[in-house]
Amino acid sequence: MVIKSAYGFALAAALSVLTLPALAQDNDTDAISRGRAVATAGDCSACHQDHRPGGSAFGGGLEIVSPVGSIYASNITPDKQHGIGAWTFEQFRDAMTKGESPTKGMLYPAMPYTAYTNMSDDDLHALYTYLMTGVQPSDHEPPVTELPFPFVRQAMHAWNLLFLHTAGSAGATAPAGSVARGQYVAQALEHCSTCHTPRNDFFAENTSKLLSGAQVGSWFAPNITSDKTGIGAWSDEELTQFLTQGHNDHASAGGDMGLAVQRSLSRLPPEDIRALVAYLRSLPPVSTPHAAGRAHAPAPVDVAAVEPQQHFDIATLANGSSRDGAQLYQSACAACHAANGTGTVDKTHPDLASNSTVLLASPNNLILTIAEGVHRTVNGQKTAMPGFSADLNNAQIAALATYVRQTIGGLASSPAITVEDVVRVRGGDVQQNWLTHYAKPLAIVGLIVLAIIVLLIGSRLKRRKVIPN
């Protein structure tokens, strides 16, 4: 009996040794698959895409225009010279959670390590495995980020000390569909607050106004708290539809949000979308300016008074001769959005009178939507609204946007959009504050004061040494 047991044990051990390589391969494949899912949830390619023809999804080079200068996204492929191929997992984790790169030094929070600091080690390790073994190396060398003094990399040590906080990663293993899991998805993986939370004077997130909306370059990331000026009027089904398809009866995702839906949110597991909805519902409401003082329902359009004036196609409008908002709308927009802006019955073309892009206090999103259009593909379904930047000049875009807001949107008291507004928004509209204007002289004064203090302390210590006992 003992001999048989020993023989069976030896045979089992031998078989286990023979299957170890296969098991290891299965484990690697599983880790790569999990890491790919984490990279999708984090929408890593949004910033790290190499936009050159045939460029890698993680080859880097994107220029991120910030109030303090241009920041260029890194190459995060496993190339050992230009990417992260020589990094250990510990170095990768430090970059992701502390903003400390072994090759560049301190990172700027344009890379949202302030959110990734909440990621679990398991997810970080899966992501590392995927980037190192599931991604092809790219030898692309992105431009070097060089911000002016005093926004040097070393200054980020002090910034991190003040503003880098972690909420923990317990939600990574929370029950599927739970608020805790939704918080982890929103605050760690999807880094929603990076765009949707306003910043303080030092460009750190103002957590007292979490997810209440913020300016991101030219676009405005709307309030997504449960307040009526946010998503309070949306049903769970409408919120789910927006996150997974990019539109509902209230809003249509354009710009970077449209890409986030296309590349990330629409690919999340259903249980994570359910958790995300539960978390957003749990947030305390934060009221923000909205609808620009809408005082009445949209005014009906007298199409008969407008149509006889225009018997020309959109190409003719490019000469800039027409700056009548109603005429421009009937020529450029009515075919899809209907003469009164009510859209189509199947909501393929949204009702502009109730669309958040039209009703936001800031007209930026409407201006950019008219100029650049909307382009996203979700689960094989394309949404394509053409941009009119090649057909309409800035004055015409201003007139058209004003008409849509004041007449179709019912925002009669909102100020007319000017040519200067359109030029500013289309040009980047980087938000400045007192710090960006006075940072250099303030830093110089601070260094002088510090030097004086050091000299005074040194002088006092020296006098103490020469005083006889």
ZIQUIKA-V122287 format. One record per helix or strand of 2 or more residues. SS is the DSSP state (a for helix, b for strand). FROM is the first residue (numbers start at 1). TO is the last residue. Records with the same first field share a line. If there is no record, write none. Layout:
SS->FROM-TO  FROM-TO
//
This chain:
a->2-41  45-48  89-98  113-116  121-133  153-163  170-173  179-189  193-196  207-209  236-245  255-263  265-267  270-282  291-293  303-307  314-317  325-332  334-337  352-354  356-359  364-372  394-408  419-426  434-466
b->63-66  69-72  100-101  105-106  214-216  219-221  374-378  381-385
//
